[in-house]
Amino acid sequence: MEHRPTTDAVKVFLRVRPQEGRKALVCSAPNEVILDQTAYTFDDVGGEDTTQAAVFQAVGAPIVDACLAGYNGTIFAYGQTGAGKTYTMYGNMVDEDERGLAPRVLERLFTEMGATCDALEDGVKRHFDCRCSLVEIYNE
């Protein structure tokens, strides 16, 4: 299987955090939200009921595929304090369904690298050089 990154260098995925008793944003299409009667378009939008697995499929899986093809990948979570960035990135490690992007991406990356390293391609084993950084900036 040949992995090719998309032509866009940056993609923006918006995840709408559930709000108790009110809907702050209305997801009107797969890539659009409405806030105060103004429509905003993104590459993809995850509504209030979006699962961690769905976020991984939309955001993490394509980046893993690009990394396996030799490209650098970055996931950058940005937003207001309390918006759900840490939950989206790390989730709940105790509950497998609630794991966030970081553990899912690393699991898939190392699983795919292991399978690829074990498989011979023209009699030659593949080699991966993997570097990973996780950084959280809090209060500037």
N, C-alpha and C positions, 0 to 999 in steps of 0.2 A: 504494500500500500504506500502510495506516495503522499507525503505531507506537504501541503503548500499553504503558506500564510495568506490571509486576505490582502487585498491591495491597500486597504486602509491601515495607516500606521497606528491610529488611536481609535478605539471604540468606547462609547460611553453607555454603560448599563446603569439604569436607575432602579433601585429597589425601594419600594414604598413601604415604610414601616407602619404596622397596624397602630391605629390610634383608638383608645378606649372611648366609645360613645359617639365618635364622629369620623367622617372621612375627610381627611385633609386634601387629598388629591383624588381625582377620578381618572382611572385608566380607561381611555376611550378607544384605544387601538393597541395592537401589540407593541407599538413603539411611541405612543403618545400619551401624555397626561394633561389634564386640565386643572388649572389652579386659578381661582378667581376669574373665571370665564376666559382665560388665556390658555391656548394650547401650546405645549412644548413638545418637541420631537427629539427622541434619542435613538441610538442604534437599537436598543432593546429596553423594555420596561418589565420589571417584576412587580406584580400587584401585591396587595397586603397578604394574600394567601400563598405566595410563592415559597416553595420549600428550599431547603439548603441544597438538595440534590438538583433542583431545577436551576438554581444560580450556578452551580458547578457546571452543568451542561451548557449553559449560555456563555459563561465567562471562563471557567477554568479549563474545560476540555480543549477548546481551540488553542489556548496558550500552551498546554502540554503538547499538543500535536505539533505546533510550531517549534517548540523547544527540541522535540525529538528530531525535527528536520534540520536542526542546527541554528535556529534563530534565537535571539534573546527574547525573554518574555517578562512582562511586569504587570502586576495587579496593584492598583493604587486605589485605596478607599478614602474618600474625602467627604466630609460633611460636618454638620454641627454636633456638638457634644450631646450624647444621648440618642443619636440618630440610628444607631444599630451597626456601626462599622465593625466594632470588635466582634459582635455576634456573627456578622456575615463572614468575617475573615477566619475566626476560630471556632465559633459555635460552642456547643456543649460536647466535650470529649467523652463524657460518660455514656451519652445516648448516641449510637451510631447514626441514626437518622438526622441528628442535629449537628453533626460535625460540619465545620465551616469550610471555606475555600482552601485555606492553607493545608490542613491535613489531607483533604481529598486530592488536591493537586500533587502533593508530595507522594502520596500512596500510588496514584496512577503513574506518575513520572518514573518512580523507582520500579514499579511492576513492569512497565513497558521496557525500561532500560534493561532489566534483568532478562526478560524474554528475548529481547533483541540480541543481547550479548551472548546468550546461549545458542542462538541460531547462527549457523554458518552461512555467509553470503559469499559465493564463489570460493569457498574453502577458507575464508578469512573471517575471523571474529571481529565484530564492531567494538569500538572503544568509546566511552563517553567521558567527558570532562564536565562535571556538574558543580556549579557554585550557586549558593542560595543565601540571600540576606532577608531577614525579617526585621523591620524597623517600625516602631510606633513613636510618633511625636505627640506629646501631650503638653498642653499649655505652652506652646511655642517652643 
